Amino acid sequence: MALGGVLLTGSLAGMLGVGVLRYAWQQDRRSHPLNLAGWLLILTGAVLGWQAAGAWGTSVTALWTMGAALVLLAWAAFRCRPGKMRASNRRAGIIAERGEPLRLMGRVLTFIMVGLIAGILGIGIAVAGASLLLFTGAGEANAFFLALTLTPLAWAVLAYLLLMESDRRGQFRLLAFASLPLWPCLALGVLS
């Protein structure tokens, strides 16, 4: 298959993946097979884009995939009827009520873990991935693209997982596990 055909197939796979996810999410019950199929189609599109033209091909397939998502979400928003219920006025533990402790140190620690440490680990994971790609013989542009793409993704995933942990011990275990890819890079001097 010609290079353009692979790129076209990757773009179509990504757009089809968005369509499958949209169909899965509008069902009454959650469908794990449909969710998995949608995400695998998006991943296939990204891999085919990379195979066709490296970082540029992945960017092209991602743009078509995101364009399809934009069109589907805009159409759903346009067709949606306005809600009849008013928005809730509850505060979900954002500010402590009178007489309750502020737990200020816990909140500051959560901010430091999610905002700073997870961000630093996200950058480290991205640099480790780019170094691994350079080590395998890929071009610098592809490695830099991977690092720039992986940094916000790794940070967002780490922040989500940290905020979903119910206790500090689990958060510290998660941070320790996320730092594992950095240790070989530090030992080899890649991050210095």
Secondary structure, 3 states (H helix, E strand, C coil): CCHHHHHHHHHHHHHHHHHHHHHHHCCCCCCHHHHHHHHHHHHHHHHHHHHHHHHHHHHHHHHHHHHHHHHHHHHHHHHCCCCCCCCCCCCCCCCCCCCCCCCHHHHHHHHHHHHHHHHHHHHHHHHHHHHHHHHCCCCHHHHHHHHHHHHHHHHHHHHHHHHHCCCHHHHHHHHHHHCCCHHHHHHHCCCC
